[in-house]
Amino acid sequence: MKHTRTRAHALTRAFLFALLCLTAAAPAASRAAAATATPDKEKMKPEEVVAKHLESIGTAEARQAVRNLVASGTVVFSIRSGGKGQTGGASLIASEGQMSLLKMVFQSSPTYPHELFSYDGKNFGALHLRAGARSPLGEFFMSHDTIFKQGLLGGTLSTAWPLLNLAGKNPKLDYEGTKKIGDRQTHELRYMPRKGSDMKIKLFFDAETFQHVRTEYEHTLAAALGGRISTGGASTGKNEVRYKLVEDFSDFKKEGNLTLPHTYKIALSVQGPIITLQDWVFELTQFAFNQQLNPKDFTPET
């Protein structure tokens, strides 16, 4: 049986591999923000929020000029519950059209050497850590591949971001009012894929800049159906499993003609018979646009 070495060592073959090797592990501070709801001051239409959000990225001409996007930097992985530990490594985010890829390499961790999530526009895959075993994050994405198929993961760091192509994705968007996330006031949109989803998906936009600052995904399963993701830890005796994935975006800066986040955080919470809290903090330092990418680099390999 072929293991992960084929794509883990030769994924990017040229440009992508060179970018990944330019970055090394670096410590990053954990960032936490409590979200509290506040009364609506003024009702907005979803299309108004989206229009202002797109303007916050760049002009229509600047957005349309981007065929693909590659961002690389460092990543720090931390286990908050269900164990403990922290390790740093290199990260790569790449996208072209509806294809997308997220890669992490942790050279100093023999038990957690890498993550690789790939979507080629039709199929999604999460690379095994070893034969028959994926990480909790990999198992979550395999069970919720709608996140990649809708182009949601990575927000504006991806050319697949659905708000760039509402006509193509045609999701149902509902304005849910304002919400305070830490000290930031935001507008909340409920996102429902055209074909429906078991997940509750929420998008949050800064009330002043309309930059996309957070996405939340929530899904609750009966315990018997939710036992797929487990990493050890104390049993809670709960008869259901609640999954929550949160993406946070901050440190927006100009790259080329676009304004993009340079700090990106993924936090995974599993609350049930097994409790798991893990997060990944990315510091992105290099951006490149409209490179010669090989479509085969996005082909999933499990």
NORZI-V474382 format. One record per residue. N is the residue number from 1. SS is DSSP state (alpha for helix, beta for strand, coil for the rest). D_FIRST is the distance of its C-alpha to the first C-alpha in Angstrom with 1 decimal. Layout:
BEGIN
n={N/N}
ss={SS/SS}
d_first={D_FIRST/D_FIRST}
END
This chain:
BEGIN
n={1/2/3/4/5/6/7/8/9/10/11/12/13/14/15/16/17/18/19/20/21/22/23/24/25/26/27/28/29/30/31/32/33/34/35/36/37/38/39/40/41/42/43/44/45/46/47/48/49/50/51/52/53/54/55/56/57/58/59/60/61/62/63/64/65/66/67/68/69/70/71/72/73/74/75/76/77/78/79/80/81/82/83/84/85/86/87/88/89/90/91/92/93/94/95/96/97/98/99/100/101/102/103/104/105/106/107/108/109/110/111/112/113/114/115/116/117/118/119/120/121/122/123/124/125/126/127/128/129/130/131/132/133/134/135/136/137/138/139/140/141/142/143/144/145/146/147/148/149/150/151/152/153/154/155/156/157/158/159/160/161/162/163/164/165/166/167/168/169/170/171/172/173/174/175/176/177/178/179/180/181/182/183/184/185/186/187/188/189/190/191/192/193/194/195/196/197/198/199/200/201/202/203/204/205/206/207/208/209/210/211/212/213/214/215/216/217/218/219/220/221/222/223/224/225/226/227/228/229/230/231/232/233/234/235/236/237/238/239/240/241/242/243/244/245/246/247/248/249/250/251/252/253/254/255/256/257/258/259/260/261/262/263/264/265/266/267/268/269/270/271/272/273/274/275/276/277/278/279/280/281/282/283/284/285/286/287/288/289/290/291/292/293/294/295/296/297/298/299/300/301/302}
ss={coil/coil/coil/coil/alpha/alpha/alpha/alpha/alpha/alpha/coil/coil/coil/coil/alpha/alpha/alpha/alpha/alpha/alpha/alpha/coil/coil/coil/coil/coil/coil/coil/coil/coil/coil/coil/coil/coil/beta/beta/beta/coil/coil/coil/coil/coil/coil/coil/coil/alpha/alpha/alpha/alpha/alpha/alpha/alpha/alpha/alpha/alpha/alpha/alpha/coil/coil/alpha/alpha/alpha/alpha/alpha/coil/coil/coil/beta/beta/beta/beta/beta/beta/beta/beta/beta/beta/beta/beta/beta/beta/coil/coil/coil/beta/beta/beta/beta/beta/beta/beta/beta/beta/beta/beta/beta/coil/coil/beta/beta/beta/beta/beta/beta/beta/coil/coil/coil/coil/coil/coil/coil/coil/beta/beta/beta/beta/beta/beta/coil/coil/coil/coil/beta/beta/beta/coil/coil/coil/beta/coil/coil/beta/coil/coil/alpha/alpha/alpha/alpha/alpha/alpha/alpha/alpha/coil/coil/alpha/alpha/alpha/alpha/coil/coil/coil/coil/coil/alpha/alpha/alpha/coil/coil/coil/coil/alpha/alpha/alpha/coil/alpha/alpha/alpha/alpha/coil/coil/beta/beta/beta/beta/beta/beta/beta/beta/beta/beta/coil/coil/beta/beta/beta/beta/beta/beta/beta/beta/beta/coil/coil/coil/coil/coil/coil/coil/beta/beta/beta/beta/beta/beta/beta/coil/coil/coil/coil/coil/beta/beta/beta/beta/beta/beta/beta/beta/beta/beta/beta/alpha/alpha/alpha/alpha/coil/coil/coil/coil/coil/coil/coil/coil/coil/coil/coil/coil/coil/beta/beta/beta/beta/beta/beta/beta/beta/beta/beta/beta/beta/beta/beta/beta/beta/coil/coil/beta/beta/beta/beta/beta/beta/beta/beta/beta/beta/beta/beta/beta/beta/coil/coil/coil/coil/beta/beta/beta/beta/beta/beta/beta/beta/beta/beta/beta/beta/beta/beta/coil/coil/coil/coil/coil/alpha/alpha/alpha/alpha/coil/coil/coil/coil}
d_first={0.0/3.8/6.3/9.9/11.4/11.6/14.1/15.3/16.7/17.7/18.7/22.3/22.5/26.3/28.7/26.5/24.9/28.4/29.7/27.1/27.8/31.5/31.3/30.8/30.8/34.2/35.7/36.8/39.2/38.3/40.3/41.4/43.7/45.3/46.0/49.2/50.7/54.0/56.5/56.3/59.0/58.5/56.4/54.2/52.5/48.8/49.4/51.7/49.1/46.5/49.0/50.0/46.4/45.7/48.8/47.5/44.5/46.6/48.7/47.5/47.6/45.5/42.8/42.6/42.3/38.9/36.1/33.3/33.3/31.3/32.1/30.8/31.9/31.2/29.8/30.6/28.7/30.8/30.4/33.8/33.2/30.6/30.4/31.6/30.6/30.5/28.6/29.1/27.2/27.2/26.9/26.7/27.8/27.8/29.0/30.4/32.2/30.2/26.9/26.1/23.8/24.0/22.2/23.0/22.0/23.2/23.0/25.1/23.0/20.0/19.6/20.0/18.9/18.8/19.2/18.5/20.0/20.3/22.4/23.0/26.1/24.5/21.2/20.3/17.1/16.7/13.9/12.4/13.9/11.0/8.4/10.8/13.8/15.9/19.3/22.5/23.2/19.8/20.4/23.9/23.2/20.6/23.5/26.1/24.7/28.4/28.9/26.9/27.9/31.5/31.1/32.5/30.2/31.9/35.2/37.1/34.5/32.7/34.1/32.7/35.2/36.7/40.2/40.1/39.7/41.4/42.3/38.7/37.3/40.5/39.9/42.7/44.2/46.8/48.8/48.8/51.4/51.3/49.4/49.8/46.6/47.9/50.9/49.7/51.1/48.7/48.7/46.1/44.6/42.7/39.9/38.9/36.4/38.1/36.0/36.4/34.2/34.1/34.1/37.4/37.2/40.0/40.7/43.3/45.4/47.9/51.4/52.9/50.4/48.2/45.1/42.0/41.6/39.4/37.2/36.7/34.3/35.0/33.6/34.6/32.8/33.8/32.2/30.3/28.7/28.2/26.3/23.0/23.9/24.8/24.9/27.5/31.2/34.3/34.7/37.4/38.0/37.8/37.0/35.5/33.0/34.1/31.8/33.3/31.9/34.5/34.4/37.4/38.7/41.4/42.9/43.6/44.4/45.0/42.3/43.7/45.6/43.6/44.0/40.6/39.5/38.4/37.5/34.9/33.9/31.4/32.2/30.3/32.2/31.1/34.2/33.9/33.2/31.0/32.4/30.3/31.9/30.0/30.9/29.9/32.8/32.4/35.1/34.8/36.7/35.7/35.9/35.6/36.4/35.9/33.4/31.5/28.1/25.3/24.5/20.9/20.8/21.3/18.4/16.4/12.8/11.5}
END
